[in-house]
Amino acid sequence: KKGDVIKNWKRRLFIMKDNGEIIYFAIKDAPKARGSINIADATSLKPIQSSADHPNPLDIYTPNRIFSLHFDSQDIMHSWIKTIKNFVSAETGEFDEPDTTLSP
């Protein structure tokens, strides 16, 4: 995940809960989450241009912040996109493709 204030990349463990909240941890066994992303608030998902240092990037847009993530593989990134898409579809009955706006 790319930091909000200090714009460097940090490895994080992400878990999506049944309510659409993605919580993230600094390390696997951390007792407390470092933050969260509420997918219900997301306005769009945008896979962006890969680089050698940051492969398989995805931006998650919310009204207050853009969460920039990159994944170890393209398969993992597509799995996350599918999971988010399935959540939004279940909540709203609709979903635009990953590089467009999410339907509220």
N, C-alpha and C positions, 0 to 999 in steps of 0.2 A: 504494500500500500504506500502511496506517496503521501508524505506529511502535509498537513494543512498549513502550518505556519513555516516550519523548516522544510523546504522542498526536497528532501532526500527520500530514498526508498527504504522501507523497513519491511522485513519479513513478518507476516502475521498469519495466525491461524483463524480462519473464518468458519462460523457455524450459522446456518440459517434455521431459525426457530419456526414453529408452525404458524405463528402470528405474522410472519413476514419480516421480522427483525433479524438482521444479520449482525451478530456480535463478533468482535474480533479481539484476539488475545496476543500478547507479545510473545509468549512461549506456550507450548502445548499444555503444560500442567499449571499454568498461572491461575491463582485463585480468583482473580478479578479481571473482567473484560476491560480492555483499553478504550473501547468505544463501540458504537453501533451505527447501523444504517437501517432506516425504516423504509422498506421497499414500498410500503403503501404511499409514502411521500415522493417516491421517485417519479420524475417526469420523463426521463429517457435513459436508454442504454446505448453506448456508442463504442463498438470495437474500433480501436484507432490503429495507426501505423505502428508496426513492430520495429524494434531496433535490436541490435545484438545484445545490448545491456538489459533491455526490458522487453522480452518477447511476450506475445499474446496479451496485449493490453486491452483493458476495458474501462471506460468511464461510466460511472453511475451518477446521473444528475438528480439533485434534489433542489428544492427552492433555496436552500441556504448554503449548499456546498456541492462541489463536484468531487466524488470519490474516484481516484485513479488507482486501478488495481492492475497487476499483471500476474499471469499464471505460469506454472511450470511447464504446461503443455497446452496445445490448442484444444485437445480433448477435454481437459479440465475446464478451460474457459467456456467451451460450448456447453458443458454440463451445467455450469453455473447460470449461463444465459437461459438454458432450458428450464432450470429450477425456478428462476425468477419469473420467466414467462408463464410457467404453470401456476405460480402463486397469483400473479396478476390476473390471469384468465379465470381462475377460480373465484377471485374476489369481484371481478367486474364483468366477466363474460366476454371480454374482448382483450386483444393485445395486438399492437403493431409490431412489425419486425424490429430486431435489435438496434438498428441504426435510425429508428424513428421515435416519435413521442409515444410514451405510455399513456393509455387511456385511463383517466381517473375513475 
